[in-house]
Structure formats: C-alpha cells, structure tokens
C-alpha cells in the first residue's frame, strides 16, 4: 500500500486556490477519508483487514474513547487562541 502521497499536491492546490490554513482542514479531511476508503477493498483482499481485526479495532476505539472522557473540551480553549493568531 502506498501512503497518502497526494496530500502535498492537494495542499498546494488548495492554498493556490485561496484557502486559508483553517479552511484547508475540511477539504483535507474529506480527501484523506475518500483515499483511505478507496484502499479498504485492496486491504481486505490482501488480508490486512479481517473480521477479527475489525472487532479489535472497535474494542480499542471504545476503550480509548472511554479513557479520554471530557479532556477534549478542556484543551480546545488553548487551540482556539492559537488558531486565531495564524496568518491568513
């Protein structure tokens, strides 16, 4: 499997299209979601994804989500002030 090598090209294109750094986040996330979803059938065909690995993934995500609790809301205050100081 190749990595998401097109990310740099997409970022340069979107910056040249006039998007600010914060506006790049949405299209970038959707782009990588689409690329990674397109790789799922190939990963399954290579037996990199199996029903057992999906069960393990669900268990690990649930455990991680339970551990985090409300810590995300506390850390978002610092990131908001940092984001507003970014150059456009």
PDB file of N, CA, C and O in Angstrom, chain B, residues numbered from 101:
ATOM      1  N   UNK B 101       0.836  -1.192   0.000  1.00  0.00           N
ATOM      2  CA  UNK B 101       0.000   0.000   0.000  1.00  0.00           C
ATOM      3  C   UNK B 101       0.873   1.246   0.000  1.00  0.00           C
ATOM      4  O   UNK B 101       1.885   1.325   0.697  1.00  0.00           O
ATOM      5  N   UNK B 102       0.462   2.188  -0.780  1.00  0.00           N
ATOM      6  CA  UNK B 102       1.188   3.452  -0.791  1.00  0.00           C
ATOM      7  C   UNK B 102       0.583   4.389   0.237  1.00  0.00           C
ATOM      8  O   UNK B 102      -0.568   4.240   0.646  1.00  0.00           O
ATOM      9  N   UNK B 103       1.369   5.333   0.632  1.00  0.00           N
ATOM     10  CA  UNK B 103       0.899   6.335   1.593  1.00  0.00           C
ATOM     11  C   UNK B 103       0.059   7.382   0.860  1.00  0.00           C
ATOM     12  O   UNK B 103      -0.102   7.322  -0.359  1.00  0.00           O
ATOM     13  N   UNK B 104      -0.458   8.313   1.599  1.00  0.00           N
ATOM     14  CA  UNK B 104      -1.249   9.402   1.019  1.00  0.00           C
ATOM     15  C   UNK B 104      -0.312  10.450   0.431  1.00  0.00           C
ATOM     16  O   UNK B 104      -0.220  11.568   0.937  1.00  0.00           O
ATOM     17  N   UNK B 105       0.377  10.081  -0.630  1.00  0.00           N
ATOM     18  CA  UNK B 105       1.397  10.942  -1.219  1.00  0.00           C
ATOM     19  C   UNK B 105       0.803  12.157  -1.916  1.00  0.00           C
ATOM     20  O   UNK B 105       1.509  13.143  -2.126  1.00  0.00           O
ATOM     21  N   UNK B 106      -0.454  12.115  -2.274  1.00  0.00           N
ATOM     22  CA  UNK B 106      -1.073  13.233  -2.979  1.00  0.00           C
ATOM     23  C   UNK B 106      -1.450  14.369  -2.033  1.00  0.00           C
ATOM     24  O   UNK B 106      -1.918  15.414  -2.485  1.00  0.00           O
ATOM     25  N   UNK B 107      -1.257  14.188  -0.751  1.00  0.00           N
ATOM     26  CA  UNK B 107      -1.623  15.225   0.212  1.00  0.00           C
ATOM     27  C   UNK B 107      -0.888  16.531  -0.008  1.00  0.00           C
ATOM     28  O   UNK B 107      -1.484  17.602   0.103  1.00  0.00           O
ATOM     29  N   UNK B 108       0.392  16.458  -0.317  1.00  0.00           N
ATOM     30  CA  UNK B 108       1.172  17.681  -0.542  1.00  0.00           C
ATOM     31  C   UNK B 108       0.688  18.406  -1.795  1.00  0.00           C
ATOM     32  O   UNK B 108       0.572  19.631  -1.800  1.00  0.00           O
ATOM     33  N   UNK B 109       0.408  17.663  -2.842  1.00  0.00           N
ATOM     34  CA  UNK B 109      -0.083  18.269  -4.084  1.00  0.00           C
ATOM     35  C   UNK B 109      -1.442  18.917  -3.848  1.00  0.00           C
ATOM     36  O   UNK B 109      -1.688  20.031  -4.311  1.00  0.00           O
ATOM     37  N   UNK B 110      -2.329  18.223  -3.127  1.00  0.00           N
ATOM     38  CA  UNK B 110      -3.651  18.775  -2.842  1.00  0.00           C
ATOM     39  C   UNK B 110      -3.539  20.042  -1.993  1.00  0.00           C
ATOM     40  O   UNK B 110      -4.258  21.011  -2.234  1.00  0.00           O
ATOM     41  N   UNK B 111      -2.652  20.042  -1.014  1.00  0.00           N
ATOM     42  CA  UNK B 111      -2.480  21.205  -0.155  1.00  0.00           C
ATOM     43  C   UNK B 111      -1.992  22.411  -0.960  1.00  0.00           C
ATOM     44  O   UNK B 111      -2.504  23.517  -0.789  1.00  0.00           O
ATOM     45  N   UNK B 112      -1.020  22.207  -1.824  1.00  0.00           N
ATOM     46  CA  UNK B 112      -0.529  23.306  -2.664  1.00  0.00           C
ATOM     47  C   UNK B 112      -1.642  23.835  -3.554  1.00  0.00           C
ATOM     48  O   UNK B 112      -1.784  25.047  -3.717  1.00  0.00           O
ATOM     49  N   UNK B 113      -2.430  22.938  -4.128  1.00  0.00           N
ATOM     50  CA  UNK B 113      -3.552  23.360  -4.981  1.00  0.00           C
ATOM     51  C   UNK B 113      -4.554  24.203  -4.193  1.00  0.00           C
ATOM     52  O   UNK B 113      -4.982  25.257  -4.663  1.00  0.00           O
ATOM     53  N   UNK B 114      -4.926  23.748  -3.004  1.00  0.00           N
ATOM     54  CA  UNK B 114      -5.918  24.476  -2.223  1.00  0.00           C
ATOM     55  C   UNK B 114      -5.389  25.815  -1.720  1.00  0.00           C
ATOM     56  O   UNK B 114      -6.148  26.780  -1.626  1.00  0.00           O
ATOM     57  N   UNK B 115      -4.101  25.888  -1.396  1.00  0.00           N
ATOM     58  CA  UNK B 115      -3.517  27.167  -0.980  1.00  0.00           C
ATOM     59  C   UNK B 115      -3.523  28.136  -2.153  1.00  0.00           C
ATOM     60  O   UNK B 115      -3.849  29.312  -1.992  1.00  0.00           O
ATOM     61  N   UNK B 116      -3.160  27.638  -3.343  1.00  0.00           N
ATOM     62  CA  UNK B 116      -3.176  28.496  -4.533  1.00  0.00           C
ATOM     63  C   UNK B 116      -4.601  28.916  -4.899  1.00  0.00           C
ATOM     64  O   UNK B 116      -4.798  29.956  -5.528  1.00  0.00           O
ATOM     65  N   UNK B 117      -5.591  28.113  -4.508  1.00  0.00           N
ATOM     66  CA  UNK B 117      -6.992  28.456  -4.762  1.00  0.00           C
ATOM     67  C   UNK B 117      -7.485  29.536  -3.804  1.00  0.00           C
ATOM     68  O   UNK B 117      -8.600  30.037  -3.955  1.00  0.00           O
ATOM     69  N   UNK B 118      -6.665  29.898  -2.824  1.00  0.00           N
ATOM     70  CA  UNK B 118      -7.006  30.999  -1.931  1.00  0.00           C
ATOM     71  C   UNK B 118      -7.554  30.584  -0.578  1.00  0.00           C
ATOM     72  O   UNK B 118      -8.046  31.438   0.160  1.00  0.00           O
ATOM     73  N   UNK B 119      -7.489  29.307  -0.223  1.00  0.00           N
ATOM     74  CA  UNK B 119      -7.984  28.881   1.080  1.00  0.00           C
ATOM     75  C   UNK B 119      -6.962  29.211   2.162  1.00  0.00           C
ATOM     76  O   UNK B 119      -5.755  29.090   1.953  1.00  0.00           O
ATOM     77  N   UNK B 120      -7.467  29.629   3.322  1.00  0.00           N
ATOM     78  CA  UNK B 120      -6.576  29.887   4.457  1.00  0.00           C
ATOM     79  C   UNK B 120      -6.206  28.554   5.105  1.00  0.00           C
ATOM     80  O   UNK B 120      -6.727  27.504   4.727  1.00  0.00           O
ATOM     81  N   UNK B 121      -5.314  28.605   6.071  1.00  0.00           N
ATOM     82  CA  UNK B 121      -4.882  27.377   6.739  1.00  0.00           C
ATOM     83  C   UNK B 121      -6.052  26.667   7.413  1.00  0.00           C
ATOM     84  O   UNK B 121      -6.156  25.442   7.348  1.00  0.00           O
ATOM     85  N   UNK B 122      -6.919  27.417   8.050  1.00  0.00           N
ATOM     86  CA  UNK B 122      -8.049  26.785   8.734  1.00  0.00           C
ATOM     87  C   UNK B 122      -9.065  26.237   7.739  1.00  0.00           C
ATOM     88  O   UNK B 122      -9.721  25.234   8.020  1.00  0.00           O
ATOM     89  N   UNK B 123      -9.203  26.874   6.592  1.00  0.00           N
ATOM     90  CA  UNK B 123     -10.138  26.389   5.581  1.00  0.00           C
ATOM     91  C   UNK B 123      -9.618  25.136   4.877  1.00  0.00           C
ATOM     92  O   UNK B 123     -10.394  24.435   4.227  1.00  0.00           O
ATOM     93  N   UNK B 124      -8.345  24.847   4.991  1.00  0.00           N
ATOM     94  CA  UNK B 124      -7.772  23.639   4.398  1.00  0.00           C
ATOM     95  C   UNK B 124      -8.169  22.379   5.161  1.00  0.00           C
ATOM     96  O   UNK B 124      -8.157  21.284   4.598  1.00  0.00           O
ATOM     97  N   UNK B 125      -8.516  22.523   6.421  1.00  0.00           N
ATOM     98  CA  UNK B 125      -8.767  21.358   7.258  1.00  0.00           C
ATOM     99  C   UNK B 125      -9.937  20.519   6.766  1.00  0.00           C
ATOM    100  O   UNK B 125      -9.835  19.293   6.719  1.00  0.00           O
ATOM    101  N   UNK B 126     -11.041  21.149   6.402  1.00  0.00           N
ATOM    102  CA  UNK B 126     -12.223  20.407   5.954  1.00  0.00           C
ATOM    103  C   UNK B 126     -11.971  19.629   4.677  1.00  0.00           C
ATOM    104  O   UNK B 126     -12.140  18.410   4.666  1.00  0.00           O
ATOM    105  N   UNK B 127     -11.567  20.301   3.584  1.00  0.00           N
ATOM    106  CA  UNK B 127     -11.306  19.552   2.355  1.00  0.00           C
ATOM    107  C   UNK B 127     -10.200  18.506   2.511  1.00  0.00           C
ATOM    108  O   UNK B 127     -10.263  17.438   1.902  1.00  0.00           O
ATOM    109  N   UNK B 128      -9.194  18.814   3.322  1.00  0.00           N
ATOM    110  CA  UNK B 128      -8.120  17.843   3.550  1.00  0.00           C
ATOM    111  C   UNK B 128      -8.639  16.587   4.234  1.00  0.00           C
ATOM    112  O   UNK B 128      -8.267  15.474   3.861  1.00  0.00           O
ATOM    113  N   UNK B 129      -9.494  16.761   5.229  1.00  0.00           N
ATOM    114  CA  UNK B 129     -10.050  15.611   5.941  1.00  0.00           C
ATOM    115  C   UNK B 129     -10.924  14.767   5.019  1.00  0.00           C
ATOM    116  O   UNK B 129     -10.842  13.539   5.039  1.00  0.00           O
ATOM    117  N   UNK B 130     -11.755  15.415   4.215  1.00  0.00           N
ATOM    118  CA  UNK B 130     -12.609  14.679   3.272  1.00  0.00           C
ATOM    119  C   UNK B 130     -11.779  13.955   2.226  1.00  0.00           C
ATOM    120  O   UNK B 130     -12.095  12.826   1.853  1.00  0.00           O
ATOM    121  N   UNK B 131     -10.717  14.599   1.748  1.00  0.00           N
ATOM    122  CA  UNK B 131      -9.848  13.983   0.747  1.00  0.00           C
ATOM    123  C   UNK B 131      -9.220  12.703   1.291  1.00  0.00           C
ATOM    124  O   UNK B 131      -9.258  11.664   0.631  1.00  0.00           O
ATOM    125  N   UNK B 132      -8.643  12.771   2.494  1.00  0.00           N
ATOM    126  CA  UNK B 132      -7.992  11.595   3.055  1.00  0.00           C
ATOM    127  C   UNK B 132      -9.007  10.524   3.435  1.00  0.00           C
ATOM    128  O   UNK B 132      -8.696   9.334   3.371  1.00  0.00           O
ATOM    129  N   UNK B 133     -10.215  10.924   3.829  1.00  0.00           N
ATOM    130  CA  UNK B 133     -11.256   9.931   4.081  1.00  0.00           C
ATOM    131  C   UNK B 133     -11.556   9.167   2.793  1.00  0.00           C
ATOM    132  O   UNK B 133     -11.637   7.939   2.805  1.00  0.00           O
ATOM    133  N   UNK B 134     -11.722   9.886   1.686  1.00  0.00           N
ATOM    134  CA  UNK B 134     -12.016   9.236   0.408  1.00  0.00           C
ATOM    135  C   UNK B 134     -10.869   8.333  -0.038  1.00  0.00           C
ATOM    136  O   UNK B 134     -11.105   7.218  -0.503  1.00  0.00           O
ATOM    137  N   UNK B 135      -9.636   8.803   0.100  1.00  0.00           N
ATOM    138  CA  UNK B 135      -8.475   7.984  -0.291  1.00  0.00           C
ATOM    139  C   UNK B 135      -8.405   6.723   0.556  1.00  0.00           C
ATOM    140  O   UNK B 135      -8.187   5.631   0.031  1.00  0.00           O
ATOM    141  N   UNK B 136      -8.586   6.865   1.849  1.00  0.00           N
ATOM    142  CA  UNK B 136      -8.486   5.700   2.728  1.00  0.00           C
ATOM    143  C   UNK B 136      -9.648   4.732   2.520  1.00  0.00           C
ATOM    144  O   UNK B 136      -9.456   3.519   2.612  1.00  0.00           O
ATOM    145  N   UNK B 137     -10.845   5.239   2.242  1.00  0.00           N
ATOM    146  CA  UNK B 137     -11.966   4.341   1.950  1.00  0.00           C
ATOM    147  C   UNK B 137     -11.745   3.592   0.642  1.00  0.00           C
ATOM    148  O   UNK B 137     -12.151   2.437   0.515  1.00  0.00           O
ATOM    149  N   UNK B 138     -11.110   4.234  -0.325  1.00  0.00           N
ATOM    150  CA  UNK B 138     -10.812   3.564  -1.593  1.00  0.00           C
ATOM    151  C   UNK B 138      -9.797   2.439  -1.399  1.00  0.00           C
ATOM    152  O   UNK B 138      -9.763   1.501  -2.195  1.00  0.00           O
ATOM    153  N   UNK B 139      -8.974   2.517  -0.359  1.00  0.00           N
ATOM    154  CA  UNK B 139      -7.966   1.491  -0.108  1.00  0.00           C
ATOM    155  C   UNK B 139      -8.512   0.287   0.656  1.00  0.00           C
ATOM    156  O   UNK B 139      -7.843  -0.744   0.731  1.00  0.00           O
ATOM    157  N   UNK B 140      -9.713   0.394   1.225  1.00  0.00           N
ATOM    158  CA  UNK B 140     -10.266  -0.687   2.048  1.00  0.00           C
ATOM    159  C   UNK B 140     -10.425  -1.996   1.263  1.00  0.00           C
ATOM    160  O   UNK B 140     -10.001  -3.039   1.760  1.00  0.00           O
ATOM    161  N   UNK B 141     -11.012  -1.989   0.066  1.00  0.00           N
ATOM    162  CA  UNK B 141     -11.156  -3.274  -0.640  1.00  0.00           C
ATOM    163  C   UNK B 141      -9.806  -3.950  -0.927  1.00  0.00           C
ATOM    164  O   UNK B 141      -9.695  -5.173  -0.850  1.00  0.00           O
ATOM    165  N   UNK B 142      -8.805  -3.167  -1.249  1.00  0.00           N
ATOM    166  CA  UNK B 142      -7.487  -3.735  -1.514  1.00  0.00           C
ATOM    167  C   UNK B 142      -6.871  -4.308  -0.243  1.00  0.00           C
ATOM    168  O   UNK B 142      -6.259  -5.376  -0.264  1.00  0.00           O
ATOM    169  N   UNK B 143      -7.040  -3.589   0.861  1.00  0.00           N
ATOM    170  CA  UNK B 143      -6.519  -4.085   2.139  1.00  0.00           C
ATOM    171  C   UNK B 143      -7.212  -5.380   2.547  1.00  0.00           C
ATOM    172  O   UNK B 143      -6.577  -6.302   3.059  1.00  0.00           O
ATOM    173  N   UNK B 144      -8.517  -5.438   2.316  1.00  0.00           N
ATOM    174  CA  UNK B 144      -9.254  -6.670   2.635  1.00  0.00           C
ATOM    175  C   UNK B 144      -8.810  -7.803   1.718  1.00  0.00           C
ATOM    176  O   UNK B 144      -8.687  -8.945   2.161  1.00  0.00           O
ATOM    177  N   UNK B 145      -8.566  -7.499   0.442  1.00  0.00           N
ATOM    178  CA  UNK B 145      -8.105  -8.517  -0.495  1.00  0.00           C
ATOM    179  C   UNK B 145      -6.736  -9.068  -0.141  1.00  0.00           C
ATOM    180  O   UNK B 145      -6.438 -10.224  -0.444  1.00  0.00           O
ATOM    181  N   UNK B 146      -5.907  -8.265   0.490  1.00  0.00           N
ATOM    182  CA  UNK B 146      -4.582  -8.701   0.926  1.00  0.00           C
ATOM    183  C   UNK B 146      -4.604  -9.300   2.332  1.00  0.00           C
ATOM    184  O   UNK B 146      -3.554  -9.602   2.898  1.00  0.00           O
ATOM    185  N   UNK B 147      -5.798  -9.470   2.890  1.00  0.00           N
ATOM    186  CA  UNK B 147      -5.996  -9.989   4.253  1.00  0.00           C
ATOM    187  C   UNK B 147      -5.361  -9.105   5.314  1.00  0.00           C
ATOM    188  O   UNK B 147      -4.970  -9.590   6.376  1.00  0.00           O
ATOM    189  N   UNK B 148      -5.255  -7.808   5.031  1.00  0.00           N
ATOM    190  CA  UNK B 148      -4.794  -6.863   6.048  1.00  0.00           C
ATOM    191  C   UNK B 148      -5.941  -6.461   6.960  1.00  0.00           C
ATOM    192  O   UNK B 148      -5.721  -6.026   8.090  1.00  0.00           O
ATOM    193  N   UNK B 149      -7.168  -6.608   6.466  1.00  0.00           N
ATOM    194  CA  UNK B 149      -8.368  -6.352   7.252  1.00  0.00           C
ATOM    195  C   UNK B 149      -9.167  -7.649   7.289  1.00  0.00           C
ATOM    196  O   UNK B 149      -9.449  -8.249   6.251  1.00  0.00           O
ATOM    197  N   UNK B 150      -9.520  -8.065   8.478  1.00  0.00           N
ATOM    198  CA  UNK B 150     -10.317  -9.285   8.651  1.00  0.00           C
ATOM    199  C   UNK B 150     -11.414  -8.993   9.673  1.00  0.00           C
ATOM    200  O   UNK B 150     -11.349  -7.981  10.372  1.00  0.00           O
ATOM    201  N   UNK B 151     -12.409  -9.854   9.767  1.00  0.00           N
ATOM    202  CA  UNK B 151     -13.441  -9.638  10.797  1.00  0.00           C
ATOM    203  C   UNK B 151     -12.849  -9.559  12.204  1.00  0.00           C
ATOM    204  O   UNK B 151     -13.318  -8.787  13.040  1.00  0.00           O
ATOM    205  N   UNK B 152     -11.823 -10.359  12.457  1.00  0.00           N
ATOM    206  CA  UNK B 152     -11.198 -10.331  13.785  1.00  0.00           C
ATOM    207  C   UNK B 152     -10.497  -8.997  14.041  1.00  0.00           C
ATOM    208  O   UNK B 152     -10.552  -8.468  15.151  1.00  0.00           O
ATOM    209  N   UNK B 153      -9.843  -8.456  13.020  1.00  0.00           N
ATOM    210  CA  UNK B 153      -9.158  -7.173  13.213  1.00  0.00           C
ATOM    211  C   UNK B 153     -10.168  -6.042  13.391  1.00  0.00           C
ATOM    212  O   UNK B 153      -9.899  -5.083  14.115  1.00  0.00           O
ATOM    213  N   UNK B 154     -11.326  -6.144  12.737  1.00  0.00           N
ATOM    214  CA  UNK B 154     -12.363  -5.119  12.918  1.00  0.00           C
ATOM    215  C   UNK B 154     -12.925  -5.144  14.338  1.00  0.00           C
ATOM    216  O   UNK B 154     -13.191  -4.092  14.919  1.00  0.00           O
ATOM    217  N   UNK B 155     -13.104  -6.334  14.894  1.00  0.00           N
ATOM    218  CA  UNK B 155     -13.567  -6.444  16.288  1.00  0.00           C
ATOM    219  C   UNK B 155     -12.546  -5.815  17.222  1.00  0.00           C
ATOM    220  O   UNK B 155     -12.913  -5.090  18.147  1.00  0.00           O
ATOM    221  N   UNK B 156     -11.275  -6.084  16.989  1.00  0.00           N
ATOM    222  CA  UNK B 156     -10.217  -5.500  17.821  1.00  0.00           C
ATOM    223  C   UNK B 156     -10.212  -3.981  17.687  1.00  0.00           C
ATOM    224  O   UNK B 156     -10.036  -3.272  18.677  1.00  0.00           O
ATOM    225  N   UNK B 157     -10.401  -3.479  16.476  1.00  0.00           N
ATOM    226  CA  UNK B 157     -10.441  -2.028  16.264  1.00  0.00           C
ATOM    227  C   UNK B 157     -11.571  -1.386  17.053  1.00  0.00           C
ATOM    228  O   UNK B 157     -11.376  -0.353  17.694  1.00  0.00           O
ATOM    229  N   UNK B 158     -12.753  -1.994  17.010  1.00  0.00           N
ATOM    230  CA  UNK B 158     -13.907  -1.445  17.736  1.00  0.00           C
ATOM    231  C   UNK B 158     -13.629  -1.438  19.235  1.00  0.00           C
ATOM    232  O   UNK B 158     -13.935  -0.464  19.921  1.00  0.00           O
ATOM    233  N   UNK B 159     -13.054  -2.513  19.737  1.00  0.00           N
ATOM    234  CA  UNK B 159     -12.739  -2.573  21.172  1.00  0.00           C
ATOM    235  C   UNK B 159     -11.716  -1.518  21.571  1.00  0.00           C
ATOM    236  O   UNK B 159     -11.854  -0.881  22.615  1.00  0.00           O
ATOM    237  N   UNK B 160     -10.697  -1.330  20.750  1.00  0.00           N
ATOM    238  CA  UNK B 160      -9.674  -0.343  21.073  1.00  0.00           C
ATOM    239  C   UNK B 160     -10.208   1.084  20.997  1.00  0.00           C
ATOM    240  O   UNK B 160      -9.867   1.921  21.833  1.00  0.00           O
ATOM    241  N   UNK B 161     -11.042   1.365  20.000  1.00  0.00           N
ATOM    242  CA  UNK B 161     -11.630   2.705  19.888  1.00  0.00           C
ATOM    243  C   UNK B 161     -12.535   2.978  21.081  1.00  0.00           C
ATOM    244  O   UNK B 161     -12.501   4.068  21.650  1.00  0.00           O
ATOM    245  N   UNK B 162     -13.341   1.997  21.460  1.00  0.00           N
ATOM    246  CA  UNK B 162     -14.238   2.181  22.607  1.00  0.00           C
ATOM    247  C   UNK B 162     -13.442   2.418  23.882  1.00  0.00           C
ATOM    248  O   UNK B 162     -13.806   3.266  24.698  1.00  0.00           O
ATOM    249  N   UNK B 163     -12.363   1.676  24.054  1.00  0.00           N
ATOM    250  CA  UNK B 163     -11.535   1.851  25.252  1.00  0.00           C
ATOM    251  C   UNK B 163     -10.873   3.223  25.257  1.00  0.00           C
ATOM    252  O   UNK B 163     -10.824   3.892  26.289  1.00  0.00           O
ATOM    253  N   UNK B 164     -10.370   3.635  24.109  1.00  0.00           N
ATOM    254  CA  UNK B 164      -9.719   4.942  24.014  1.00  0.00           C
ATOM    255  C   UNK B 164     -10.725   6.069  24.250  1.00  0.00           C
ATOM    256  O   UNK B 164     -10.417   7.037  24.946  1.00  0.00           O
ATOM    257  N   UNK B 165     -11.916   5.952  23.680  1.00  0.00           N
ATOM    258  CA  UNK B 165     -12.945   6.985  23.859  1.00  0.00           C
ATOM    259  C   UNK B 165     -13.358   7.080  25.324  1.00  0.00           C
ATOM    260  O   UNK B 165     -13.584   8.178  25.831  1.00  0.00           O
ATOM    261  N   UNK B 166     -13.459   5.962  25.997  1.00  0.00           N
ATOM    262  CA  UNK B 166     -13.816   5.973  27.410  1.00  0.00           C
ATOM    263  C   UNK B 166     -12.728   6.572  28.281  1.00  0.00           C
ATOM    264  O   UNK B 166     -13.023   7.165  29.318  1.00  0.00           O
ATOM    265  N   UNK B 167     -11.490   6.428  27.881  1.00  0.00           N
ATOM    266  CA  UNK B 167     -10.364   6.953  28.655  1.00  0.00           C
ATOM    267  C   UNK B 167     -10.265   8.459  28.527  1.00  0.00           C
ATOM    268  O   UNK B 167      -9.912   9.143  29.488  1.00  0.00           O
ATOM    269  N   UNK B 168     -10.572   8.985  27.349  1.00  0.00           N
ATOM    270  CA  UNK B 168     -10.427  10.427  27.117  1.00  0.00           C
ATOM    271  C   UNK B 168     -11.431  11.236  27.910  1.00  0.00           C
ATOM    272  O   UNK B 168     -11.096  12.289  28.452  1.00  0.00           O
ATOM    273  N   UNK B 169     -12.654  10.755  27.982  1.00  0.00           N
ATOM    274  CA  UNK B 169     -13.679  11.484  28.718  1.00  0.00           C
ATOM    275  C   UNK B 169     -13.894  12.865  28.154  1.00  0.00           C
ATOM    276  O   UNK B 169     -14.126  13.017  26.955  1.00  0.00           O
ATOM    277  N   UNK B 170     -13.822  13.888  29.010  1.00  0.00           N
ATOM    278  CA  UNK B 170     -14.058  15.262  28.583  1.00  0.00           C
ATOM    279  C   UNK B 170     -12.790  16.052  28.370  1.00  0.00           C
ATOM    280  O   UNK B 170     -12.837  17.283  28.361  1.00  0.00           O
ATOM    281  N   UNK B 171     -11.661  15.397  28.199  1.00  0.00           N
ATOM    282  CA  UNK B 171     -10.402  16.130  28.092  1.00  0.00           C
ATOM    283  C   UNK B 171     -10.315  16.972  26.829  1.00  0.00           C
ATOM    284  O   UNK B 171      -9.551  17.936  26.786  1.00  0.00           O
ATOM    285  N   UNK B 172     -11.076  16.629  25.808  1.00  0.00           N
ATOM    286  CA  UNK B 172     -11.006  17.381  24.556  1.00  0.00           C
ATOM    287  C   UNK B 172     -11.531  18.796  24.730  1.00  0.00           C
ATOM    288  O   UNK B 172     -10.957  19.735  24.178  1.00  0.00           O
ATOM    289  N   UNK B 173     -12.608  18.970  25.485  1.00  0.00           N
ATOM    290  CA  UNK B 173     -13.177  20.300  25.647  1.00  0.00           C
ATOM    291  C   UNK B 173     -12.233  21.209  26.436  1.00  0.00           C
ATOM    292  O   UNK B 173     -12.206  22.417  26.203  1.00  0.00           O
ATOM    293  N   UNK B 174     -11.469  20.651  27.354  1.00  0.00           N
ATOM    294  CA  UNK B 174     -10.538  21.482  28.122  1.00  0.00           C
ATOM    295  C   UNK B 174      -9.374  21.951  27.262  1.00  0.00           C
ATOM    296  O   UNK B 174      -8.906  23.077  27.431  1.00  0.00           O
ATOM    297  N   UNK B 175      -8.899  21.124  26.352  1.00  0.00           N
ATOM    298  CA  UNK B 175      -7.740  21.501  25.549  1.00  0.00           C
ATOM    299  C   UNK B 175      -8.124  22.378  24.366  1.00  0.00           C
ATOM    300  O   UNK B 175      -7.247  22.994  23.761  1.00  0.00           O
ATOM    301  N   UNK B 176      -9.408  22.455  24.013  1.00  0.00           N
ATOM    302  CA  UNK B 176      -9.804  23.234  22.841  1.00  0.00           C
ATOM    303  C   UNK B 176      -9.680  24.733  23.083  1.00  0.00           C
ATOM    304  O   UNK B 176      -9.552  25.495  22.124  1.00  0.00           O
ATOM    305  N   UNK B 177      -9.714  25.173  24.329  1.00  0.00           N
ATOM    306  CA  UNK B 177      -9.591  26.612  24.600  1.00  0.00           C
ATOM    307  C   UNK B 177      -8.224  27.127  24.180  1.00  0.00           C
ATOM    308  O   UNK B 177      -8.117  28.218  23.620  1.00  0.00           O
ATOM    309  N   UNK B 178      -7.190  26.360  24.441  1.00  0.00           N
ATOM    310  CA  UNK B 178      -5.851  26.769  24.047  1.00  0.00           C
ATOM    311  C   UNK B 178      -5.674  26.769  22.540  1.00  0.00           C
ATOM    312  O   UNK B 178      -4.975  27.627  22.000  1.00  0.00           O
ATOM    313  N   UNK B 179      -6.296  25.821  21.857  1.00  0.00           N
ATOM    314  CA  UNK B 179      -6.138  25.753  20.412  1.00  0.00           C
ATOM    315  C   UNK B 179      -6.898  26.873  19.715  1.00  0.00           C
ATOM    316  O   UNK B 179      -6.494  27.294  18.632  1.00  0.00           O
ATOM    317  N   UNK B 180      -7.993  27.372  20.303  1.00  0.00           N
ATOM    318  CA  UNK B 180      -8.740  28.454  19.676  1.00  0.00           C
ATOM    319  C   UNK B 180      -7.922  29.739  19.650  1.00  0.00           C
ATOM    320  O   UNK B 180      -7.931  30.465  18.656  1.00  0.00           O
ATOM    321  N   UNK B 181      -7.216  30.020  20.741  1.00  0.00           N
ATOM    322  CA  UNK B 181      -6.404  31.238  20.749  1.00  0.00           C
ATOM    323  C   UNK B 181      -5.211  31.085  19.820  1.00  0.00           C
ATOM    324  O   UNK B 181      -4.779  32.060  19.205  1.00  0.00           O
ATOM    325  N   UNK B 182      -4.680  29.891  19.710  1.00  0.00           N
ATOM    326  CA  UNK B 182      -3.565  29.647  18.813  1.00  0.00           C
ATOM    327  C   UNK B 182      -4.017  29.761  17.355  1.00  0.00           C
ATOM    328  O   UNK B 182      -3.285  30.291  16.519  1.00  0.00           O
ATOM    329  N   UNK B 183      -5.210  29.269  17.050  1.00  0.00           N
ATOM    330  CA  UNK B 183      -5.717  29.297  15.676  1.00  0.00           C
ATOM    331  C   UNK B 183      -5.985  30.726  15.218  1.00  0.00           C
ATOM    332  O   UNK B 183      -5.784  31.049  14.048  1.00  0.00           O
ATOM    333  N   UNK B 184      -6.438  31.583  16.130  1.00  0.00           N
ATOM    334  CA  UNK B 184      -6.753  32.947  15.726  1.00  0.00           C
ATOM    335  C   UNK B 184      -5.497  33.768  15.425  1.00  0.00           C
ATOM    336  O   UNK B 184      -5.582  34.809  14.774  1.00  0.00           O
ATOM    337  N   UNK B 185      -4.336  33.309  15.893  1.00  0.00           N
ATOM    338  CA  UNK B 185      -3.116  34.060  15.645  1.00  0.00           C
ATOM    339  C   UNK B 185      -2.400  33.615  14.367  1.00  0.00           C
ATOM    340  O   UNK B 185      -1.372  34.189  14.007  1.00  0.00           O
ATOM    341  N   UNK B 186      -2.933  32.600  13.678  1.00  0.00           N
ATOM    342  CA  UNK B 186      -2.312  32.126  12.439  1.00  0.00           C
ATOM    343  C   UNK B 186      -2.455  33.177  11.356  1.00  0.00           C
ATOM    344  O   UNK B 186      -3.498  33.823  11.261  1.00  0.00           O
ATOM    345  N   UNK B 187      -1.435  33.361  10.543  1.00  0.00           N
ATOM    346  CA  UNK B 187      -1.564  34.302   9.415  1.00  0.00           C
ATOM    347  C   UNK B 187      -2.502  33.742   8.353  1.00  0.00           C
ATOM    348  O   UNK B 187      -2.606  32.527   8.183  1.00  0.00           O
ATOM    349  N   UNK B 188      -3.165  34.612   7.661  1.00  0.00           N
ATOM    350  CA  UNK B 188      -4.105  34.170   6.607  1.00  0.00           C
ATOM    351  C   UNK B 188      -3.490  34.335   5.261  1.00  0.00           C
ATOM    352  O   UNK B 188      -4.120  34.019   4.252  1.00  0.00           O
TER     353      UNK B 188
END
